[in-house]
Amino acid sequence: MEVSVTLWVLTIVGLAALISVDFFIGRKPHDVSIKEAGIWTGVWIALAGLFGLGLLFFGGGQPAGEFFAGFITEKSLSVDNLFVFVLIMAKFAVPSQYQQRVLLIGVLIALVLRAIFIAAGAAILASFAWVFYIFGAFLVWTAWKLVQEARADEEDEEFEENKLLKAAERRFGVADRYHGTKLWIEENGKRVMTPMLVVMLAIGTTDVLFALDSIPAIFGLTQDPYIVFTANAFALMGLRQLYFLIGGLLKKLVHLSYGLSVILGFIGVKLVMHALHESGVHVPEISIPVSLGVICSVLIITTITSLRASKKQAAAEASAGSDDASKDSVEA
């Protein structure tokens, strides 16, 4: 798909306008209700759908299919980010009324960093086709790692600050408490960061780790930088509302890691097959409709099995609690 400089500029300006509206509406710190989160989640998904339909009308079925496949993949992978976001919010004890501001700025930082990753990835792939082999192998390895992590006991999992964040804290210092939404304050004659700025940086820079698998994954579905960027943008920009909407359901998605591992493994194989095809080896290539069908099917099945497993576990725990209560009553 040929994308002019004008279209790139208009797209970035349009996304910036949407972000500005989002920031203006949520500028006053407050606790986000389920209703508010649900409405805005629907709005961002609707905007992504309209953008995809625009691609279908002006660009044809191929770019539209690639966008929807990329958007759904990035959206599903971004849900995994929410688990870490919950850990970060807990570690820094972020007051509930400030969490939406933290997520908004953190996601903006993540979007800028991902744009850099996308530009670098597109340039590398355009010059070195063999990189597809590396991307494909990396995704298969990441899929296997997700399975291993899902099997491990993660009850005591805690967020660990990355080296960049630790260096910033040592360099500038951090205040001992929150000062509203302020990012910097004067303390003992020295300008120091507030915990608000630290947690924003934590959200934004931690997302880079997730970009290491999500960016290769979407390049496995399309090599068009414009589609890669817009799919990532729409997936990330609705992440803040999704955090408040399904925050309580995250623990119930017990099979999510398995579903994501299947998706990443599938795209990894697709990338390797594409690389072989580019090298002149006659192998079948997986079409976008097939990719979209596999991704959606895996997510639906994963959600259903997760909710069933969570329901059974809750019933078992309730039964065990009832038995313990009866036993205590008899002993008494």
C-alpha positions as CSV (number, residue, x, y, z in Angstrom):
1,M,0.0,0.0,0.0
2,E,1.5,3.3,-1.1
3,V,1.3,5.9,1.7
4,S,2.1,9.5,0.9
5,V,3.8,11.9,3.3
6,T,0.6,13.9,3.5
7,L,-1.4,10.8,4.6
8,W,1.3,10.1,7.3
9,V,1.0,13.6,8.6
10,L,-2.8,13.6,8.6
11,T,-2.8,10.3,10.4
12,I,-0.4,11.5,13.1
13,V,-2.3,14.8,13.5
14,G,-5.6,12.8,13.8
15,L,-4.2,10.5,16.4
16,A,-2.8,13.4,18.3
17,A,-6.2,15.1,18.2
18,L,-7.9,12.0,19.6
19,I,-5.3,11.8,22.4
20,S,-5.9,15.4,23.2
21,V,-9.7,14.9,23.5
22,D,-9.1,11.8,25.7
23,F,-6.7,13.9,27.9
24,F,-9.1,16.8,28.1
25,I,-12.1,14.6,29.1
26,G,-10.0,12.8,31.8
27,R,-7.9,15.8,32.9
28,K,-9.6,15.9,36.3
29,P,-8.3,13.1,38.6
30,H,-11.2,10.8,39.5
31,D,-12.0,7.1,40.1
32,V,-13.0,5.6,36.7
33,S,-16.3,3.7,36.8
34,I,-17.0,0.5,34.9
35,K,-19.6,2.4,32.9
36,E,-17.1,5.1,31.9
37,A,-14.4,2.6,31.0
38,G,-16.9,0.5,29.0
39,I,-18.1,3.5,27.0
40,W,-14.6,4.6,26.1
41,T,-13.4,1.1,25.3
42,G,-16.3,0.8,22.9
43,V,-15.4,4.2,21.4
44,W,-11.8,3.2,20.7
45,I,-12.8,-0.1,19.2
46,A,-15.4,1.7,17.0
47,L,-12.7,4.2,15.9
48,A,-10.4,1.3,15.0
49,G,-13.2,-0.4,13.1
50,L,-14.0,2.8,11.2
51,F,-10.3,3.2,10.3
52,G,-10.2,-0.3,9.0
53,L,-13.3,0.3,6.9
54,G,-11.6,3.4,5.5
55,L,-8.6,1.3,4.5
56,L,-11.1,-1.2,2.9
57,F,-12.8,1.6,0.9
58,F,-9.6,3.4,-0.2
59,G,-7.0,0.7,-0.2
60,G,-8.8,-2.6,-0.8
61,G,-9.3,-5.8,1.1
62,Q,-5.6,-6.7,1.6
63,P,-4.6,-3.7,3.7
64,A,-7.9,-3.7,5.6
65,G,-7.5,-7.4,6.4
66,E,-3.9,-6.8,7.5
67,F,-5.0,-4.0,9.8
68,F,-7.7,-5.9,11.5
69,A,-5.5,-9.0,12.0
70,G,-2.7,-6.7,13.4
71,F,-5.1,-4.8,15.6
72,I,-6.7,-7.9,17.1
73,T,-3.2,-9.4,17.7
74,E,-1.8,-6.3,19.3
75,K,-5.0,-5.8,21.4
76,S,-4.8,-9.4,22.7
77,L,-1.0,-9.1,23.4
78,S,-1.6,-5.7,25.2
79,V,-4.0,-7.4,27.6
80,D,-1.0,-9.3,28.8
81,N,0.6,-5.9,29.6
82,L,-2.2,-5.2,32.0
83,F,-1.0,-7.9,34.4
84,V,2.3,-6.0,34.7
85,F,0.5,-2.7,35.0
86,V,-1.4,-4.0,38.0
87,L,1.9,-5.0,39.6
88,I,3.4,-1.5,38.9
89,M,0.4,0.3,40.3
90,A,0.5,-1.9,43.5
91,K,4.3,-1.5,43.9
92,F,4.1,2.3,43.7
93,A,0.8,2.5,45.7
94,V,-0.8,4.8,43.1
95,P,-4.0,6.4,44.5
96,S,-7.0,5.2,42.5
97,Q,-7.9,8.7,41.3
98,Y,-4.5,9.2,39.7
99,Q,-4.3,5.9,37.9
100,Q,-5.9,7.1,34.7
101,R,-3.4,9.9,34.4
102,V,-0.5,7.5,35.0
103,L,-1.8,5.2,32.3
104,L,-2.4,7.9,29.8
105,I,1.1,9.4,29.9
106,G,2.6,5.9,30.3
107,V,0.9,4.7,27.1
108,L,2.0,7.8,25.2
109,I,5.6,7.1,26.1
110,A,5.1,3.5,25.0
111,L,3.6,4.6,21.7
112,V,6.5,6.9,20.9
113,L,9.0,4.1,21.8
114,R,7.1,1.6,19.7
115,A,7.1,4.0,16.7
116,I,10.9,4.0,16.9
117,F,10.9,0.2,17.0
118,I,8.6,0.0,14.0
119,A,10.7,2.4,11.9
120,A,13.8,0.4,12.8
121,G,12.1,-2.9,12.1
122,A,10.8,-1.7,8.7
123,A,14.2,-0.4,7.6
124,I,15.9,-3.7,8.6
125,L,13.3,-5.9,6.9
126,A,13.5,-3.8,3.7
127,S,17.3,-4.3,3.5
128,F,17.7,-7.8,4.9
129,A,15.0,-10.3,4.1
130,W,16.8,-13.0,6.2
131,V,15.7,-11.1,9.3
132,F,12.3,-12.8,8.8
133,Y,14.0,-16.1,10.0
134,I,15.2,-14.4,13.2
135,F,11.8,-12.8,13.9
136,G,10.1,-16.1,13.2
137,A,12.5,-18.1,15.5
138,F,12.2,-15.5,18.2
139,L,8.4,-15.6,18.2
140,V,8.4,-19.4,18.4
141,W,10.9,-19.2,21.3
142,T,8.7,-16.5,23.0
143,A,5.7,-18.8,22.6
144,W,7.5,-21.7,24.3
145,K,8.6,-19.3,27.1
146,L,5.0,-18.1,27.7
147,V,4.0,-21.8,28.1
148,Q,6.8,-22.3,30.6
149,E,5.9,-19.2,32.6
150,A,2.2,-20.2,32.6
151,R,3.1,-23.5,34.2
152,A,5.3,-21.8,36.8
153,D,4.0,-20.6,40.2
154,E,3.7,-16.9,39.8
155,E,1.8,-16.1,43.0
156,D,4.8,-14.2,44.4
157,E,5.5,-12.3,41.2
158,E,6.6,-8.7,41.8
159,F,7.5,-5.8,39.5
160,E,11.2,-5.1,39.3
161,E,12.4,-1.7,38.1
162,N,14.5,-1.7,35.0
163,K,18.0,-0.3,34.9
164,L,16.9,2.9,33.1
165,L,14.4,3.7,35.8
166,K,16.8,3.0,38.6
167,A,19.4,5.3,37.0
168,A,16.8,8.1,36.7
169,E,15.9,7.7,40.4
170,R,19.6,7.9,41.4
171,R,20.2,10.9,39.2
172,F,17.3,13.1,40.1
173,G,16.0,11.7,43.4
174,V,12.4,10.9,44.2
175,A,10.0,12.5,46.6
176,D,8.6,10.4,49.5
177,R,4.9,10.9,48.6
178,Y,2.6,11.9,45.8
179,H,1.9,15.7,45.2
180,G,-1.3,15.5,43.2
181,T,-0.5,15.2,39.5
182,K,2.8,17.1,39.8
183,L,5.8,15.5,38.1
184,W,8.6,17.6,39.7
185,I,8.8,19.4,43.0
186,E,11.3,21.4,45.0
187,E,12.6,19.5,48.0
188,N,15.3,20.9,50.3
189,G,16.4,23.3,47.6
190,K,16.7,20.4,45.0
191,R,14.4,19.6,42.1
192,V,13.3,16.0,42.4
193,M,10.9,13.6,40.7
194,T,7.6,12.7,42.2
195,P,6.4,9.1,42.4
196,M,3.8,10.1,39.8
197,L,6.6,10.6,37.2
198,V,8.4,7.5,38.2
199,V,5.4,5.3,37.8
200,M,4.7,6.9,34.4
201,L,8.2,6.1,33.3
202,A,7.8,2.6,34.6
203,I,4.6,2.0,32.6
204,G,6.1,3.4,29.4
205,T,9.6,1.8,29.5
206,T,8.2,-1.6,30.7
207,D,6.1,-1.7,27.5
208,V,9.3,-1.8,25.5
209,L,9.8,-5.4,26.7
210,F,6.4,-6.4,25.4
211,A,7.2,-4.6,22.1
212,L,10.0,-7.1,21.6
213,D,7.5,-9.8,20.7
214,S,4.5,-7.8,19.6
215,I,6.4,-5.8,16.9
216,P,7.8,-9.0,15.2
217,A,4.4,-10.5,15.6
218,I,2.6,-7.8,13.6
219,F,5.4,-7.8,11.0
220,G,4.5,-11.4,10.5
221,L,1.1,-10.3,9.4
222,T,2.0,-7.3,7.3
223,Q,5.2,-5.5,6.3
224,D,3.5,-2.2,5.7
225,P,4.9,0.3,8.3
226,Y,1.8,2.4,8.1
227,I,-0.5,-0.5,9.0
228,V,1.9,-1.7,11.7
229,F,2.0,1.8,13.3
230,T,-1.8,2.4,13.1
231,A,-2.7,-1.0,14.4
232,N,-0.3,-0.5,17.4
233,A,-1.6,3.0,18.0
234,F,-5.3,2.0,18.2
235,A,-4.5,-1.1,20.3
236,L,-2.5,1.0,22.8
237,M,-4.7,4.1,22.9
238,G,-7.6,2.1,24.2
239,L,-5.5,0.2,26.8
240,R,-6.1,2.7,29.6
241,Q,-9.9,2.2,29.5
242,L,-9.5,-1.6,29.1
243,Y,-7.4,-1.6,32.3
244,F,-10.3,-0.3,34.4
245,L,-12.9,-2.4,32.5
246,I,-11.4,-5.8,32.8
247,G,-9.0,-5.2,35.7
248,G,-11.0,-7.4,38.0
249,L,-11.3,-10.1,35.3
250,L,-7.6,-10.5,34.6
251,K,-7.1,-13.2,37.3
252,K,-9.9,-15.2,35.6
253,L,-8.1,-15.3,32.3
254,V,-6.0,-18.2,33.5
255,H,-5.4,-19.6,30.0
256,L,-4.5,-16.3,28.4
257,S,-0.8,-17.1,28.3
258,Y,-1.5,-20.4,26.5
259,G,-3.6,-18.6,23.9
260,L,-1.0,-15.9,23.3
261,S,1.7,-18.6,23.0
262,V,-0.4,-20.3,20.3
263,I,-0.8,-17.0,18.4
264,L,2.8,-16.1,18.6
265,G,3.9,-19.6,17.6
266,F,1.5,-19.5,14.6
267,I,2.8,-16.1,13.5
268,G,6.4,-17.3,14.0
269,V,5.8,-20.3,11.7
270,K,4.1,-17.9,9.2
271,L,7.2,-15.7,9.2
272,V,9.6,-18.6,8.6
273,M,7.4,-19.8,5.7
274,H,7.3,-16.3,4.3
275,A,11.1,-16.1,4.5
276,L,11.5,-19.5,2.8
277,H,9.1,-18.3,0.0
278,E,11.2,-15.1,-0.4
279,S,14.3,-17.3,-0.7
280,G,12.8,-19.2,-3.6
281,V,11.6,-22.2,-1.7
282,H,8.2,-23.4,-2.9
283,V,6.2,-23.4,0.3
284,P,2.6,-22.4,0.8
285,E,2.0,-18.9,2.4
286,I,-0.7,-18.4,5.0
287,S,-3.2,-15.8,3.8
288,I,-4.5,-12.9,6.0
289,P,-8.1,-14.4,6.2
290,V,-6.7,-17.6,7.5
291,S,-4.5,-15.7,10.0
292,L,-7.4,-13.6,11.2
293,G,-9.6,-16.7,11.6
294,V,-6.9,-18.5,13.6
295,I,-6.2,-15.5,15.9
296,C,-9.9,-14.9,16.6
297,S,-10.6,-18.6,17.2
298,V,-7.8,-19.0,19.6
299,L,-8.9,-15.9,21.6
300,I,-12.5,-17.1,21.8
301,I,-11.5,-20.6,22.9
302,T,-9.0,-19.3,25.4
303,T,-11.6,-16.9,27.0
304,I,-14.2,-19.6,27.2
305,T,-11.9,-22.2,28.8
306,S,-10.5,-19.6,31.2
307,L,-13.9,-18.6,32.5
308,R,-14.9,-22.2,32.9
309,A,-11.7,-23.1,34.7
310,S,-12.1,-20.0,37.0
311,K,-15.7,-20.9,37.8
312,K,-14.7,-24.5,38.7
313,Q,-11.8,-23.3,40.9
314,A,-14.1,-20.8,42.7
315,A,-16.7,-23.6,43.3
316,A,-14.0,-25.9,44.6
317,E,-12.6,-23.2,47.0
318,A,-16.2,-22.4,48.2
319,S,-16.8,-26.1,48.8
320,A,-13.5,-26.5,50.7
321,G,-14.3,-23.5,52.8
322,S,-17.7,-24.9,53.6
323,D,-16.2,-28.2,54.7
324,D,-13.6,-26.5,56.9
325,A,-16.4,-24.4,58.5
326,S,-18.4,-27.6,59.2
327,K,-15.4,-29.3,60.7
328,D,-14.7,-26.4,63.0
329,S,-18.3,-26.4,64.1
330,V,-18.2,-30.1,64.9
331,E,-14.9,-29.7,66.9
332,A,-16.4,-26.8,68.8
